[in-house]
């Protein structure tokens, strides 16, 4: 594919970089810049994404400990998403077909998300809450 296959990955990378630059500059710990989690507002329970902005903000500032404390799942997911984007972009540029993840991988990911969602709301598992 060559240069033609580079357009879509480049546009996505530019958009992701712009979002990362904004998140780097605007602290989600300060009130008023980002909307609150609607699931938390309605139910009072943490969703799997609660703390993700704060975790990614800390990760962008190279504070891995704080990032893991805010949302360990978001840290792991961001690594997986970056790797998947790299694989997709490389295959898009080289023209090689992209192999999809096997069904069991997708099942493991969904089960992990649901388990994380449940466990972070169990009393005594406060180390999973985004405080």
N, C-alpha and C positions, 0 to 999 in steps of 0.2 A: 504494500500500500504506500509506503514511503511518506512523503510530506502530506499527502492528502489524508492519510490515516491519523496524522498528528493533530489535526484541527480540533476535533471533539475532545480528546484528552487535554489539549492545551487550554481550551475554554473552561473545562471543568477544574483544572488545576488553578487557573487564574481566579475563578469564583471561590474555590476553597481557600486560596491564599488571602483573598480579600476578607472573607469571613474570619479567618484566623487572625489577620491583622486587627480587625475590629475587636475580636474577643481578647486579644493581647492587650489592647489599649484601654478597653472599657471593662472595668472590674465587675463581675457579676455578684460579688459580695456586697457591693454598694447598692442600696435600694433605688428603684426607679428606672433602671436602664433596660431591664428584661422583664417580661411578664412572669408571674408566678406559675407554678405547675397547676393546671386545672384539676388534675386528678387529686393532688394533695389538698387543694382548696375545697373540693367537694367532699372528699372522704376522710381527710385527715391522715391518710396513709401515704407512705412513700411509694412512688412508681419506680420502675427500673431506671428511668431517665433522671430522676431527682438527683441533683448534685452534678450532673454531667457538665453543665457550663462552667461551674466552679472547678471541676476536675480538669477540664481541658484548658481553662485559664491558667491553673497551676502548672499543668504540663507544658504549656507554651512558655512559662517562666522558668522551666527546668526544675520545678519543685515536685519531684516524683512522689515523695512521701505524702504531701498534702493532696496531690491528685488521687492517689490510691485511697486516702482517707475519705475523700468526698464521694467518689464513685469508682470502685475498682473495676467494675464491669465496663464502664465507659473507657477507661484506660486500655483495657484489653481489646475492646471493640475498635478503638481508634487505630491500634496497631494492625489488627486484622483488615480493617477498611483500607488503610494505607497500602498494605501488601497486595490486597485484591485489586486496588486501583492500579498499582504498578504493573501487575501481571496483565490486566486488561489493556492498559496503554501500550505495553510492550508488544503484545500480540496484535493490537490494532495497527501499530506502525509496521510491524514485520509481516502482517497479513496471515499469520498462523491462526488457526481456529482456537477459540477459547473453550476449554473443557469446563463444563458446569460441575459444581460440587455434587458429590453423591447424595442421595436422599438421606442417608443416615447422618451426614454432617449437618444438614439443615434441621433434622429432628433434634440433634444434640444442642444446636444453637437455641432453638425455641424452648426446649426443656430447661436449658441453663438460664434463659431470661425469666421464665416463669418461676424457677426455683429461687433465683436471686430476688425476684419481686416478693415472694412469700417470706423468705428468710429475713430480709431486711426489715420486715414489719413484725417479726416475732419478738416478744419481750425477752431481753437477755442477749439479743443479737445486735446490740446498739453499735457495734464496731462496723456494721454494714450500712448504718444510716448516715446520711450526708451532713452530719453536724460539724 
